[in-house]
Amino acid sequence: MKLFGAIFFSSILGYILLFFNVFGIVIAFGIIAGSLFYGISQLLSIKEKLTMISKHLDLKEEKVEMSDEEIERELERFSKNGG
């Protein structure tokens, strides 16, 4: 529903900006380009945060080798505890 509202609002804003001829087109282009650049910058910041988190987890992660029987026992214990 939010997407529909955003599309509807954008359509109305675009229709209003058409009355301003060239100036309205420049404003509309600025809104679209600004939104795209802001979205890209937000995606890059999320990527940086996820990279830092994954590096942090890789440093703390222990390498554990388990046999098939141990894995089956752990799965049974997990399922019995309601997990």
BELRAPE-V906208 format. One record per residue. RES is the residue in one letter. PSI is psi in degrees with one decimal (NA if undefined). OMEGA is omega as a letter, one per 40 degrees, with the letter a starting at -180 (* if undefined). D_LAST is the distance of its C-alpha to the last C-alpha in Angstrom with 2 decimals. Layout:
# BELRAPE-V906208
res = <RES | RES>
psi = <PSI | PSI>
omega = <OMEGA | OMEGA>
d_last = <D_LAST | D_LAST>
This chain:
# BELRAPE-V906208
res = <M | K | L | F | G | A | I | F | F | S | S | I | L | G | Y | I | L | L | F | F | N | V | F | G | I | V | I | A | F | G | I | I | A | G | S | L | F | Y | G | I | S | Q | L | L | S | I | K | E | K | L | T | M | I | S | K | H | L | D | L | K | E | E | K | V | E | M | S | D | E | E | I | E | R | E | L | E | R | F | S | K | N | G | G>
psi = <-35.0 | -37.6 | -44.3 | -41.9 | -40.8 | -41.0 | -43.8 | -47.0 | -41.8 | -38.1 | -43.8 | -44.2 | -42.4 | -40.0 | -41.3 | -41.1 | -22.2 | -25.9 | -18.3 | 10.7 | -125.2 | -40.3 | -39.2 | -37.4 | -39.6 | -42.7 | -44.2 | -42.7 | -40.3 | -41.0 | -46.4 | -48.3 | -41.9 | -41.8 | -41.8 | -45.7 | -39.0 | -41.8 | -41.0 | -41.6 | -37.0 | -40.3 | -39.0 | -38.5 | -37.1 | -41.1 | -42.8 | -42.9 | -43.0 | -35.3 | -43.3 | -41.0 | -43.5 | -37.3 | -39.7 | -41.6 | -35.4 | -34.7 | -34.3 | -14.0 | 132.5 | 142.4 | 111.0 | 128.7 | 130.2 | 146.6 | 169.4 | -38.0 | -40.4 | -38.0 | -41.8 | -41.0 | -41.4 | -39.8 | -40.2 | -42.8 | -39.0 | -43.3 | -31.5 | -30.3 | 2.9 | 17.4 | NA>
omega = <i | i | i | i | i | i | i | i | i | i | i | i | i | i | i | a | i | i | a | i | a | a | i | i | i | i | i | i | i | i | a | a | i | i | i | i | i | i | i | i | i | i | i | i | i | i | i | i | i | i | i | i | a | i | i | a | i | i | a | a | i | i | a | i | a | i | i | i | i | i | i | i | i | i | i | i | i | a | i | a | i | a | *>
d_last = <34.85 | 35.21 | 36.30 | 38.90 | 40.18 | 40.50 | 42.38 | 44.63 | 45.42 | 46.15 | 48.45 | 50.37 | 50.69 | 51.94 | 54.44 | 55.75 | 56.05 | 58.16 | 60.91 | 61.32 | 62.32 | 61.88 | 60.56 | 57.79 | 56.84 | 56.65 | 54.39 | 52.12 | 51.95 | 51.16 | 48.29 | 46.80 | 47.38 | 46.12 | 42.89 | 42.35 | 43.14 | 40.92 | 37.98 | 38.62 | 38.82 | 35.49 | 33.85 | 35.46 | 34.25 | 30.63 | 31.13 | 32.54 | 29.67 | 27.07 | 29.28 | 29.44 | 25.69 | 25.20 | 28.02 | 26.57 | 23.19 | 25.14 | 27.08 | 24.14 | 22.06 | 22.44 | 23.21 | 21.30 | 22.27 | 20.17 | 21.42 | 19.94 | 19.32 | 17.41 | 15.18 | 14.63 | 13.94 | 11.31 | 9.59 | 10.12 | 8.94 | 5.54 | 5.60 | 7.46 | 5.59 | 3.80 | 0.00>
